[in-house]
Amino acid sequence: MQTGKGSAMRNRMLLLLPAVAVAVAGGCTFTKLTEGGANVRPATAAEVGSCTGLGRVTATVVDEVGFIQRTEGAVRDNVYDTAKNSAASMGGNTIVPASELRDGKQTFEVYRCPQR
């Protein structure tokens, strides 16, 4: 049987792990917006009438970490950042959601619109 400082420290660490996991899963960012992605804006279908369609992109991100569900806002932000990065690499500057966000996955139409 092990006693002493090492055992007490290990027990405290084990008690902290669930709290740390919840904090990390709830708000952490897994996707970084690229410089090009930062220039891509979300829009509605009604706003892209004068734009050129470039295709579709499906963005998929992690919506669970282990058994912990990430917050919907964090997942949505990551999906949009992933879609913006992909749109920029296609030469687009605008994305329009083409599906609902489900299980960390959403499809977007990519457009190249005149600069405003």
Secondary structure, DSSP 8 states (H G I E B T S, - for coil): ---SHHHHHHHHHHHHHHHHHHHHHHH-------TTGGG-EE--GGG-TTSEEEEEEEEE---EETTEE--HHHHHHHHHHHHHHHHHHTT--EEEE-S--BTTEEEEEEEE----
